[in-house]
Amino acid sequence: GKEASVAFAISNYMHGYGWLSTMVTVAILAGFSSVILVMLMGQSRVFYTMSNDGLLPKVFSDLHPKFKTPYKSNMILFIFVGAFAAFVPGSVAGDLTSIGTLFAFILVCVGVILLRKSDPDLPRPFKTPLVPLVPILGIIVCAGMIVGLPTETQLSALVWMVLGLLIYFGYSKKHSKLGTAGDILPTASDFEKQ
């Protein structure tokens, strides 16, 4: 909510500090800009890999002839994110980010349970203790936090998820190179160090 915003915190808790509140604001903006840049650059690489598999159109895997970066993907993402930031209030974007992250954590917890059952002998540098208790608790806590988010956020996330599923079943599944007839899908043990 509003109480969690940086602007709210600075205006309510940093008044009377003059130059210090200005320095804190500048530091926060510098930190935000670097995080946003890294996230956008990382997302273009995710789209690049998905495009190479056929899950997204080829435009996302076009590389710049000189720099060998997915420049078209970067431009599309920058335009989309810029438009999103211009027309979607920050609180809504923050809530959507929260629900997306919580949903991703739920998927990770489910993945831990499934992977422990499907590939129990896989060498793991870190092994989650008390499986399935810890992942189940993670699922419950994340789901509880999702339920605590505003209803409009939950509906917005549902709309985005339906849109993603429509893209997947309408385009991606038909164009994917991985898992086509005759392919053998790798398991986690296929990536084990020799």
N, C-alpha and C positions, 0 to 999 in steps of 0.2 A: 504494500500500500504506500501511501504518501509518506508515512513516517520512515520508510526504508530508503527514500530517495536521498541522493547525495546533496542536492540543493536544499532540501528540507533540513538535513543534519547541519550543514554549514550555516544556514541562516538562523537556526534556533540555538545551536550550541557553540558557535564560533564568534558570535557578536562580541564586540569589545576587544578582539584580538588584532584588529587592523591588518597589518602586513602579513601576519601569520595565516589568517584565514585566506588571504589572496594566494599565498604560497601553497597552501593545502589545496585550494581549488585548481591551481595550475598543475600541481603534481597529479591530482586525480584525473584531470583532462588528458595529461600526457599518458598516464597509465591506461585510461580507456581507449585512447586512439591506437596505442600499440596492440592492445588486446583485440580490438576490432579488426585491425589490419591483419594480424596473424590468423584470426578466425576466418576471415574472408579468403586469405591465401590458402589456408588449409582446406576449406570447403571446396575450392576450385580443384584441388588435387583429388578429393573424394569424388567429385563429379567426373573428373578425368578418368579415374579408374572404372567408375560405373559406366561411362560412355564406351570405354574400350571393351567392356563385356557386352555392350548392347543395351544396357538398362536405360540409358539416356541417349538422345540423338547425338550423332557424330560431332556436331558443332562443339560439344563440351570436351572433346579430346583433340581438337585441332591445336597443334603446337606452333608457336611463333618460330619462323625460320631461323632467326638469329639467336634468340634467348632460350629456346626450347621450353617455354612455359605455356600452359593452357590459357593464352591471352584472351581468347573469345569467351571462355568460361568466366574469367575474371571480370570482363566487361559486363557480361550478362548479370553476374552476381552483384556487382557494384550498382548497376541500374536498378535491379530488383530491390536490393537492401535500401538504397537511397529513397526509392518511391515508398517502400514500406515505412521507413523512418519519417518521411514527410507527412504521411497520411494516417499513421496509426499512433495513438497516444503512447507515451513512454510506459505508463503503468500497464497498459494492455500488452505491449511488447514484452515487458518484464514478466508478467503473469504467464504469457505463452511460452517464454523461455523456461520458466519454472516448471510448468506442466510437461513440457517436452523433455527436460532433464530428468524429472521424476519418472516419467514413462520409460526413458532409456535405462534408468537404474533398475526398474522393475524387470525389464528384459534381461539385464545382466544377471540379476538374481535368479531368474528362471533358467538362464543359460548355465549358471553354475550348477544348479540341480541336474539339468539334463546332461551336461558334459560329464559330471561325476558318475552318472549311471551308464552313459553310453561308452565312455572311455576311461574307466577307473584306473587303469595302469599308466596313464599318461604322466611322464615326469613333469612335476610342477615346481618352479622355483619358490612360489608361494602357494600354500594350500589353505583355502578358507576353512577355519575350524567349525566343528559342530554342524556339518551339512547333514540334513536340510534345514536345521533350526535357524541358523543365521540368515540364509537367503529368504526363508519364509518370513522371518521378522522384518527383513528389509522390504519385502513386498508389502507387508501389512503397513509399515510406517510410511512408505512412499504413497501407497494407495490412500491412506488416511490424510496425508498432506494434500493430495490431489482433490479429495472430497472437500477439504477446507478452502480451496480456491473458489473465487466467484463463479456462479453458474454461467455467466457469459464467457468466461475463460474456458470452462469445460466444453461449452458448445462450440466455441471457436476452434479449440483443439480437435474436436470431433469432425468439424468441417474440413480442417486441414488433413486429418487422417483419411477421411473419405476421398478427398482429392488425391492424396498419395496413392491410395488403393486403386482408384480409377486409372491413374497413370500407369501403375504397375500392371494391372490386368489388361488395360487397353493397349499398352505399348511395350512395356519392359519385358513382360513374360514371353512375348512372341519374338523379341529380338535378342534375348539373352543367349550368349554363346556358352555359358557355363550351365551344365546340367541338361544339355540337349541329348536327344536319343543316342545311346551308345557311349556317352561319357560316364566315367565313374567319378562321382564326387569325392573329394578328399575328406578325410577325417582329421581330427586334431593330431592324431599320432603320426600322420604322414609328414608333419612338419617338425617332428622330434629331431633333436641334434643327433647326428651320426657319431 
